[in-house]
Amino acid sequence: MHTDIEIDKDLCIGAGQCTLAAPSVFTQDDDGYSMLLPGAEDGAGSPMLREAARACPVGAITVTES
């Protein structure tokens, strides 16, 4: 099973909830917007990945399994 993570940059407001919930997967760029850490494109096995997506106040993060 493969995990895909998408961050809608048009929706992201830089609240940082994803970074707080799953710091091994998400970080924030220089402008404060969410981005995936290098090497964490598949969620890095983080048990908090889905919680991080749910914590996003604008629903900018989508996690799918394929």
MIKEFI-337366 format. One record per residue: residue number from 1; residue in one letter; chain; x, y, z of N, C-alpha, C in turn. Coordinates in nm, 4 decimals, m for minus. Layout:
BEGIN
(NUM,"a","A",(X,Y,Z),(X,Y,Z),(X,Y,Z))
...
//
This chain:
BEGIN
(1,"m","A",(0.0839,m0.1179,0.0000),(0.0000,0.0000,0.0000),(0.0885,0.1244,0.0000))
(2,"h","A",(0.0484,0.2215,m0.0809),(0.1249,0.3443,m0.0958),(0.0396,0.4622,m0.0469))
(3,"t","A",(0.0995,0.5504,0.0294),(0.0302,0.6687,0.0810),(0.0685,0.7908,m0.0016))
(4,"d","A",(m0.0325,0.8633,m0.0478),(m0.0113,0.9878,m0.1209),(m0.0607,1.1041,m0.0350))
(5,"i","A",(0.0192,1.2082,m0.0274),(m0.0168,1.3273,0.0498),(m0.0163,1.4466,m0.0447))
(6,"e","A",(m0.1266,1.5197,m0.0449),(m0.1337,1.6411,m0.1256),(m0.1621,1.7602,m0.0352))
(7,"i","A",(m0.0924,1.8688,m0.0612),(m0.1173,1.9943,0.0094),(m0.1641,2.0949,m0.0947))
(8,"d","A",(m0.2856,2.1439,m0.0780),(m0.3390,2.2438,m0.1692),(m0.2834,2.3803,m0.1273))
(9,"k","A",(m0.1858,2.4269,m0.2026),(m0.1173,2.5523,m0.1693),(m0.2102,2.6727,m0.1803))
(10,"d","A",(m0.3173,2.6598,m0.2592),(m0.4121,2.7699,m0.2720),(m0.5016,2.7810,m0.1484))
(11,"l","A",(m0.5218,2.6690,m0.0776),(m0.6045,2.6692,0.0428),(m0.5251,2.6959,0.1706))
(12,"c","A",(m0.4000,2.6515,0.1733),(m0.3180,2.6606,0.2944),(m0.3078,2.8052,0.3428))
(13,"i","A",(m0.3328,2.8240,0.4731),(m0.3223,2.9583,0.5320),(m0.2034,2.9687,0.6274))
(14,"g","A",(m0.1262,2.8598,0.6401),(m0.0072,2.8638,0.7244),(m0.0360,2.8544,0.8730))
(15,"a","A",(m0.1448,2.7886,0.9108),(m0.1791,2.7769,1.0531),(m0.0782,2.6906,1.1293))
(16,"g","A",(m0.0128,2.5971,1.0599),(0.0911,2.5158,1.1225),(0.0416,2.3977,1.2039))
(17,"q","A",(m0.0874,2.3696,1.2000),(m0.1406,2.2578,1.2780),(m0.0842,2.1239,1.2313))
(18,"c","A",(m0.0588,2.1108,1.1017),(m0.0021,1.9860,1.0493),(0.1391,1.9648,1.1040))
(19,"t","A",(0.2166,2.0718,1.1108),(0.3533,2.0631,1.1618),(0.3547,2.0258,1.3091))
(20,"l","A",(0.2595,2.0787,1.3839),(0.2502,2.0443,1.5262),(0.2066,1.8988,1.5455))
(21,"a","A",(0.1140,1.8523,1.4619),(0.0606,1.7167,1.4771),(0.1563,1.6093,1.4262))
(22,"a","A",(0.2261,1.6362,1.3162),(0.3154,1.5358,1.2561),(0.4464,1.6014,1.2118))
(23,"p","A",(0.5310,1.6374,1.3077),(0.6545,1.7082,1.2740),(0.7557,1.6248,1.1951))
(24,"s","A",(0.7364,1.4936,1.1896),(0.8271,1.4102,1.1098),(0.7864,1.4078,0.9624))
(25,"v","A",(0.6711,1.4686,0.9309),(0.6205,1.4693,0.7934),(0.6131,1.6108,0.7363))
(26,"f","A",(0.5642,1.7062,0.8155),(0.5386,1.8416,0.7664),(0.6333,1.9440,0.8276))
(27,"t","A",(0.6581,2.0482,0.7497),(0.7293,2.1659,0.7969),(0.6632,2.2854,0.7315))
(28,"q","A",(0.7158,2.4031,0.7539),(0.6625,2.5221,0.6902),(0.7732,2.5904,0.6111))
(29,"d","A",(0.7362,2.6425,0.4940),(0.8350,2.7099,0.4104),(0.8648,2.8495,0.4670))
(30,"d","A",(0.9456,2.9255,0.3970),(0.9872,3.0572,0.4453),(0.8712,3.1543,0.4614))
(31,"d","A",(0.7608,3.1278,0.3911),(0.6422,3.2126,0.4013),(0.5423,3.1596,0.5035))
(32,"g","A",(0.5750,3.0463,0.5675),(0.4883,2.9904,0.6701),(0.3873,2.8884,0.6212))
(33,"y","A",(0.3925,2.8544,0.4920),(0.2976,2.7586,0.4372),(0.3491,2.6156,0.4495))
(34,"s","A",(0.2554,2.5233,0.4597),(0.2886,2.3829,0.4803),(0.3625,2.3223,0.3615))
(35,"m","A",(0.4556,2.2351,0.3931),(0.5233,2.1563,0.2910),(0.5710,2.0261,0.3543))
(36,"l","A",(0.5923,1.9267,0.2699),(0.6407,1.7981,0.3180),(0.7911,1.8044,0.3389))
(37,"l","A",(0.8375,1.7395,0.4423),(0.9813,1.7285,0.4639),(1.0413,1.6388,0.3568))
(38,"p","A",(1.1626,1.6667,0.3122),(1.2281,1.5780,0.2166),(1.2341,1.4354,0.2717))
(39,"g","A",(1.1935,1.3413,0.1889),(1.1942,1.2014,0.2292),(1.0667,1.1573,0.2993))
(40,"a","A",(0.9748,1.2503,0.3236),(0.8506,1.2175,0.3936),(0.7297,1.2225,0.3004))
(41,"e","A",(0.7544,1.2147,0.1710),(0.6477,1.2264,0.0723),(0.5410,1.1182,0.0863))
(42,"d","A",(0.5754,1.0069,0.1516),(0.4789,0.8982,0.1712),(0.4287,0.8926,0.3157))
(43,"g","A",(0.4559,0.9954,0.3923),(0.4107,1.0014,0.5308),(0.5112,0.9490,0.6307))
(44,"a","A",(0.6195,0.8926,0.5827),(0.7292,0.8449,0.6686),(0.6810,0.7513,0.7795))
(45,"g","A",(0.5703,0.6822,0.7548),(0.5188,0.5881,0.8539),(0.4621,0.6535,0.9783))
(46,"s","A",(0.4371,0.7843,0.9729),(0.3896,0.8558,1.0908),(0.2470,0.8155,1.1282))
(47,"p","A",(0.2270,0.7736,1.2526),(0.0912,0.7403,1.2964),(0.0031,0.8650,1.3088))
(48,"m","A",(0.0638,0.9827,1.3043),(m0.0097,1.1081,1.3207),(m0.0457,1.1743,1.1874))
(49,"l","A",(m0.0151,1.1081,1.0761),(m0.0377,1.1680,0.9450),(m0.1837,1.2075,0.9241))
(50,"r","A",(m0.2755,1.1158,0.9469),(m0.4184,1.1458,0.9260),(m0.4682,1.2514,1.0258))
(51,"e","A",(m0.4170,1.2480,1.1461),(m0.4549,1.3507,1.2447),(m0.4086,1.4886,1.1973))
(52,"a","A",(m0.2908,1.4938,1.1371),(m0.2401,1.6209,1.0855),(m0.3322,1.6745,0.9763))
(53,"a","A",(m0.3793,1.5861,0.8886),(m0.4721,1.6275,0.7826),(m0.6033,1.6776,0.8438))
(54,"r","A",(m0.6533,1.6063,0.9435),(m0.7781,1.6473,1.0101),(m0.7613,1.7802,1.0853))
(55,"a","A",(m0.6419,1.8057,1.1351),(m0.6173,1.9271,1.2135),(m0.6121,2.0532,1.1283))
(56,"c","A",(m0.5943,2.0368,0.9986),(m0.5859,2.1540,0.9108),(m0.7201,2.2280,0.9125))
(57,"p","A",(m0.7194,2.3552,0.9541),(m0.8453,2.4284,0.9663),(m0.9149,2.4583,0.8340))
(58,"v","A",(m0.8423,2.4485,0.7230),(m0.9034,2.4766,0.5927),(m0.9089,2.3545,0.5022))
(59,"g","A",(m0.8702,2.2383,0.5533),(m0.8782,2.1150,0.4746),(m0.7840,2.1115,0.3556))
(60,"a","A",(m0.6665,2.1705,0.3701),(m0.5722,2.1789,0.2593),(m0.4937,2.0501,0.2362))
(61,"i","A",(m0.5010,1.9543,0.3292),(m0.4206,1.8320,0.3188),(m0.5116,1.7135,0.2893))
(62,"t","A",(m0.4757,1.6386,0.1854),(m0.5483,1.5187,0.1476),(m0.4531,1.4003,0.1568))
(63,"v","A",(m0.4960,1.2932,0.2255),(m0.4168,1.1714,0.2376),(m0.4972,1.0590,0.1734))
(64,"t","A",(m0.4361,0.9901,0.0772),(m0.5027,0.8775,0.0115),(m0.4101,0.7568,0.0099))
(65,"e","A",(m0.4702,0.6402,0.0132),(m0.3957,0.5142,0.0048),(m0.4218,0.4533,m0.1321))
(66,"s","A",(m0.3177,0.4031,m0.1938),(m0.3356,0.3376,m0.3248),(m0.2597,0.2076,m0.3287))
//
